[in-house]
Amino acid sequence: MRTFFVRHGSLVRRWSYMLAALLAIVPAVVMADSTEEEVTAVWKAQQVSFEYRGYSTMYSCRSLEDKLEIILRTVGARENVRLESYVCDEQLGIARFQISMQSPVIASEENVRELTTHDSKDELVARVNGAQLPSAADLERFPAVWKKVSFARDRYMRLERGDCELVEQLRRQILPRMSVQVVKDNIRCSSAFGNIGSPRLIVSALVPAKDPLKR
């Protein structure tokens, strides 16, 4: 019996040490996961086409524009996003947009060179508009961070299960054109059986460190 208590006490002490070690590690892990390391970024202006086809969800033109804008801003687009509608048929659930936006890219030598390399068309447009094409020194630099965004849980987007097709089509057409990395893609849209829950997509998006959507 005595031997049992000695072994039992030794086992308890061993588990106590292990538990203490784990408790010491967990805060550090949590802190590391939540730490946002700043990088220097610049704005990249671009125009992209987006076509929405709703098989189970039909939006009004206005509500579709609003959803597009808040999603794009949440994943880094500047507040001056502009959407020009070419086609918007609420009955058929079809819409086509030309989206003009600025979004962050890391201020690497390659990205800066791309943003300041201009062809003859750029020069002609600038001359007609009386504008000056930017040089590397003209680019606005600002601190940015990689922010994890859950489309199902983000309180600003407020997406519902009916938004599944919209998110799926944005993921294919628009997100690859931005500084957005897919972390987990579990989107399952079904026009036949309905969508279960909000669109389950998690991304890491490059956003300004002073995020205007933080309230």
C-alpha positions in Angstrom: 0.0 0.0 0.0 2.9 2.3 0.8 4.4 1.7 -2.6 1.1 2.7 -4.2 1.0 6.1 -2.5 4.6 6.8 -3.5 3.9 6.0 -7.1 0.6 7.9 -7.1 2.3 11.0 -5.6 5.0 10.8 -8.2 2.4 10.6 -11.0 0.5 13.5 -9.6 3.6 15.6 -9.4 4.5 14.7 -13.0 1.1 15.7 -14.3 1.3 18.9 -12.3 4.5 19.8 -14.0 3.1 19.0 -17.4 0.0 21.1 -16.7 2.1 24.0 -15.5 4.2 23.8 -18.7 1.1 23.8 -20.9 -0.4 26.7 -19.1 2.8 28.6 -19.6 2.8 27.8 -23.3 -0.8 28.5 -24.1 -0.7 32.3 -23.5 2.4 32.6 -25.7 0.7 30.6 -28.5 -2.5 32.7 -28.3 -0.4 35.9 -28.3 1.6 34.8 -31.3 -1.6 34.0 -33.2 -3.2 37.3 -32.4 0.0 39.4 -33.1 -0.3 41.4 -36.3 3.1 42.1 -37.7 3.0 45.3 -39.7 4.4 45.4 -43.3 4.8 48.4 -45.6 2.1 48.5 -48.4 1.0 50.6 -51.3 -2.3 51.0 -53.0 -2.9 49.1 -56.2 -5.6 50.6 -58.5 -7.4 48.3 -60.8 -10.6 47.6 -62.7 -12.0 44.2 -62.6 -15.2 42.7 -64.1 -17.6 40.7 -62.0 -20.6 38.7 -63.1 -23.1 37.3 -60.7 -25.5 34.6 -61.5 -28.0 33.7 -58.8 -29.6 30.3 -59.0 -31.1 30.2 -55.5 -30.8 33.9 -54.4 -32.0 36.9 -56.3 -30.9 40.4 -55.0 -32.2 43.8 -55.8 -29.5 45.7 -57.7 -29.0 48.1 -54.8 -28.6 45.3 -52.2 -26.2 43.5 -54.4 -24.0 46.6 -54.8 -24.1 47.2 -51.0 -23.0 43.6 -50.3 -20.2 43.7 -52.8 -18.9 47.0 -51.4 -18.9 45.8 -47.8 -17.2 42.5 -48.7 -14.5 44.2 -50.7 -13.8 46.7 -48.0 -13.6 44.0 -45.4 -10.8 42.3 -47.3 -8.8 45.4 -47.8 -10.3 47.6 -50.6 -10.2 51.3 -50.0 -13.4 53.2 -49.2 -13.6 54.7 -52.7 -14.8 51.5 -54.3 -16.9 52.2 -57.4 -19.3 49.8 -59.1 -20.6 50.4 -62.5 -23.5 48.2 -63.5 -23.7 47.0 -67.1 -26.5 44.6 -66.6 -28.7 44.0 -63.5 -31.8 41.9 -64.0 -33.4 41.3 -60.7 -35.9 38.8 -62.1 -33.3 36.6 -63.8 -30.7 37.0 -61.0 -28.0 38.2 -63.4 -25.7 41.2 -62.8 -22.5 42.4 -64.4 -20.3 45.0 -62.8 -17.1 46.9 -63.6 -15.4 47.4 -60.3 -12.9 50.2 -59.8 -11.0 49.9 -56.6 -7.7 50.3 -54.8 -6.4 47.6 -52.5 -3.1 47.1 -50.6 -0.1 45.2 -52.0 3.2 44.7 -50.2 5.6 47.5 -51.2 8.1 45.1 -52.7 10.5 46.2 -55.4 8.6 44.1 -57.9 5.2 45.5 -57.0 6.5 49.1 -57.0 8.1 48.5 -60.4 4.8 47.1 -61.8 2.8 50.1 -60.5 5.2 52.7 -61.9 5.8 51.1 -65.3 3.6 52.8 -67.9 2.9 52.0 -71.5 2.0 54.4 -74.3 -1.7 54.1 -73.6 -1.2 55.1 -70.0 0.8 58.1 -71.1 -1.8 59.2 -73.6 -4.6 58.9 -71.1 -2.6 60.9 -68.6 -1.8 63.6 -71.1 -5.5 63.9 -72.2 -6.6 64.2 -68.6 -3.8 66.6 -67.7 -2.5 64.1 -65.1 0.9 63.0 -64.1 1.8 59.3 -63.9 3.2 58.3 -60.5 6.8 57.5 -59.9 8.1 55.2 -57.1 8.5 58.3 -54.8 4.8 59.3 -55.5 3.3 56.1 -54.2 1.6 56.4 -50.8 3.1 54.0 -48.4 1.3 52.9 -45.2 1.5 50.2 -42.6 -0.7 47.1 -43.3 -1.3 43.8 -41.6 -2.5 40.3 -42.6 -5.9 40.0 -41.0 -7.8 36.7 -40.7 -11.4 37.1 -41.9 -14.2 34.6 -41.4 -17.0 35.2 -43.9 -19.4 33.2 -41.7 -18.7 35.2 -38.6 -17.6 38.7 -39.6 -19.9 41.2 -38.0 -19.6 43.8 -40.7 -20.4 41.6 -43.6 -23.3 39.9 -41.8 -23.6 37.3 -44.5 -26.4 34.7 -44.4 -26.8 31.3 -46.0 -28.5 32.9 -49.1 -25.2 34.7 -49.8 -23.4 31.4 -50.6 -23.4 31.8 -54.4 -22.2 35.4 -54.1 -19.2 34.5 -52.0 -18.4 31.5 -54.1 -18.3 33.7 -57.3 -16.4 36.4 -55.6 -13.8 33.9 -54.5 -13.3 32.7 -58.1 -13.4 36.1 -59.9 -12.3 38.9 -57.5 -10.3 37.6 -54.5 -7.4 36.2 -56.6 -6.9 39.7 -57.9 -6.4 41.1 -54.4 -3.9 40.4 -51.6 -6.1 37.7 -50.2 -5.0 34.1 -49.3 -7.6 31.4 -48.7 -7.0 29.8 -45.3 -10.0 27.4 -45.3 -12.6 26.9 -48.1 -15.6 25.0 -47.0 -18.2 26.7 -49.3 -21.0 24.3 -50.3 -23.7 25.9 -52.3 -26.7 24.0 -53.5 -29.6 25.4 -55.5 -31.4 22.0 -55.3 -31.1 21.3 -51.5 -30.5 24.8 -50.2 -27.5 26.2 -48.4 -26.7 25.2 -44.8 -25.5 28.1 -42.7 -23.5 31.2 -43.8 -20.7 30.8 -46.4 -17.8 29.1 -44.6 -14.8 30.7 -46.1 -11.8 31.9 -44.0 -9.1 34.1 -45.7 -6.0 36.1 -44.7 -6.4 39.6 -46.2 -3.8 42.4 -46.3 -5.6 45.4 -44.9 -4.5 48.9 -43.6 -3.2 48.7 -40.0 -5.6 51.6 -39.3 -8.6 49.6 -40.5 -11.5 52.1 -41.1 -14.0 49.2 -40.4 -12.7 48.8 -36.8 -15.3 50.3 -34.5 
